[in-house]
């Protein structure tokens, strides 16, 4: 038995028709781009003298997101409200529909996809493709 596109549509209510959710997953300059979108980015990990830099996920940990965006200020203007809404949607889809194997990180590429919500992407199709890819990689 396999999950079908119709199953994804019925369970998640995500649109399955629309433009394909295709974009570059290039992570070059992701911290700078994240700062432009949401006003901040996680700090780069420190490297000890002569030490090797640990591999760092391209995105933010869920604890970082919760620590920095848990509550939208009451006196926030429209731009700040949109920023908090974008981060909230990023958090939710990274925790549920597009969860990674660690369960600790929100990948940058999904925040990047949320910058163009008016493009009518077929999010359901992307969710099913991502699910199949995760199953194959297990």
N, C-alpha and C positions, 0 to 999 in steps of 0.2 A: 504494500500500500504506500502511496506517495501523496504528499501535499500538492494540491493543484493550485493554479492561479485563481480559480473560482473559490477554493477554500480560503485563500488569503483574503480575497475580497469580502467574503461573507463574515469571516472572523474579525478582521481588523477594520473594515469599512474604508480601507484605503482605495483610492482610485487605481484601477488597473489599465485604464485607457489614458492616453496622453503621451507627451514627449518622453523618450527614454531618459532615465536618470543616468546620463553618461558625463563624466567629467574627469579631468586629470587628477590622479591621486598623488601627483608630485608634491613633496613636502618641503620643497625649497622655500625658505622664508616664511614658514607657517606661523611662527610666533609674531612676526610683524603684521601679518594679515589678520591674525586673531585679535591683536590689539586694535587694529582698525575697525573690526566688526563689533567687538564687545568691550573695548576699552582697557583690556589687560590680558596677560597671558601668564602661564605658570613660569616660575623662575627656572633658569637652566641649572641643572645639578652641578655642584662644585666638584672640581677635579683636583685631587691632591697632587703635589709636586711629583712629576715623573709617573704619576698614576695613569691608568687607562680610563678613558671616559666610558661610563656605563651606557649601554644602549637604552635610549629613552623613547617611550612611545610618543608618536606624533599626535598630540591632543592633550587632554587634561584628565586628571583623576577625578572621580566623582566626589571625593572628599574636598578637593580644591574648588570644584564648582559649588558645592553646598556651602563651603566657608565664605565664598565671595558673592554668591547670588541667591542666598536663601530667602532674603526679604527685599522686595522692591521698596525704595523710600516712598513715604506717603506723599511727599511734595515733588515727586518725579515729574519731569516734563515728558512729552510724547516720545522723544528720542530715547530717553532712559527706559521708559516702559517697553518700547519695542526691543531694546537690548536685552532686558530681563526676560521678555517673552521668547526671544530667539534662543537664549541660553536654556530656558526651561524646556523648550521643544527639543533642543539638542540633547539635553539630559535624558528626557523621556525616550526618545527614539534610540539613543545609545544604550539604554538600560533594557529595552524591550525588543524592538523590531530588529535592530542592528547591533545586538550585543556581541562583544568580542570574547575570546576564549578566557581572558583573565577575569572578567567581571568587575574590573577596577577602573577602566579607562573609557572616556568618550573620545573616539577618533575624530581628528580634525576634519576629515573629509565630509562628515555629516553636518557640521556647523557650516562649512563652505556651501553645501547644498541648500541649506536653509536661507541663504542670502537671496535666492531667486525663486521664492514661493509662488510668484505670480506667473511662472512659466508653465504651469499645469503639467507637472511631471507625473508619470505613472508610478507612484510610490509603491503600490502593491506588487508590481512586476519586479521592481528593484528589491523588495523584501524577499520575494520568492527566490530570486537569483542569489541573493546573499545567503539565504538559508541553505540552498543547495551547495554553495561554495563552502560554507562552514561544515556541513556534513561530510563533504569529500575530504576536507583537510583534517578531520578527526582521526 
